């Protein structure tokens, strides 16, 4: 759970909430498999992916702004560490997207 705080709680906590909502919708879909559940899972998983990418873009813009204000040389370790932290939210968004797609595939397969 340390990666949630490392990746920035402003984007990582909503992504975690979206993952929980997708899991609840999947559990509900196993009991009452409707088209609405599958559609909501697909939409929320895609939103999670885009929201994670948005977190990366906003973080990258802020980091580049800070780097441009610095005088002198910038250590590659600092730059690499910042990129690693910045890539946590889109990675988490992609994982949620893949989980949501898997849940949607399972619900579609179970329905037929």
N, C-alpha and C positions, 0 to 999 in steps of 0.2 A: 504494500500500500504506500510505500515511500515514493513510488513513481508518480502518484497522484499529486503529492505536494511539490515534487520536483518539476513536474510539467506545468505547474501553475493552476491553483485551485479554481481560478475564474473559468477555465475551460474544462479542466479534468473532472470536477465535481458534477457539472451538468451532463457530461458524457457518461459518468458512472450512473447517474439517475436514469438516463436514457437506456442504458444497458439493463437496468433493473426493470424498467417499464416494458422493454422488449421481452424479457424473460417471463414477466407476468402475463403478457399477451400470448406468448407461446403456450404457457400452462393453461390459460383459458381456452386457447385454440385446440388443445388436445382434448378438452372436454366437449366444447361446442365449436366445431370446426366450421367457421363461416368465412365467406370471402372478405368480410370487413377486417377480421383479425389478420389475415395474410396481407391485405393492403396496408394496414397500419404498421405492421412489422416492416414491410418493405420501405414505406415512407420514412419511418423513424430511423431505420438503419442508414438510409441514404442521407438523411439530415445529420446523423452522427458523423458520417464521413466528412461531409462538407463543413460542419461545425469545427471539426478537428483541424481541417486545412485552414479555415479562417483563423483559428488560434495560432497556427504556425505563421501565417502571413502577417498578422498583427504583431506577433513577437519578433519576427524578422525585421519588420520596418522599425520597430523600437530599437532593436539591437544595432541596425545599420545607422540609425540616427545617433546613437551613443558613440559608435565607432568613428563616425565622421567628426564628432566634436572632440575626440581625443587627439592630443598632440604626441607625436613621436611614433615609435614602432609598437605594433600590437603583437603580443605573443601568440603563436599558433595554438597553444594549449587553451588559451582563453577563448579563442574563436571556435575551436573544436568542441569545447565544453558547452558553449552557448548554442551551437547547432544541435548538439545531442539533446539538450533540454528542450529546444524548440521543436524537435521532431517527435517528442513524446505524445503530444496531443493528436497529431495526424495519425500516428501509429495506433494509438488507442481507438481513434475513430474508425480506422480501417478494420481493426479487430472486431469492433462492434458491428460494422457493416457486414463482415463475413459471417459472424454469428447470426445476425438477423437474416441474411440470405439463406443460411443453412436451415434455420427454423422455418422459413417460408417454404423451402423445398420439402422439408419433412411434412409440413401441414398439407401442401399440395399433393404429395405422394400418398399421404394417409387418406385424403379425401376421395381419391379415385379407387 
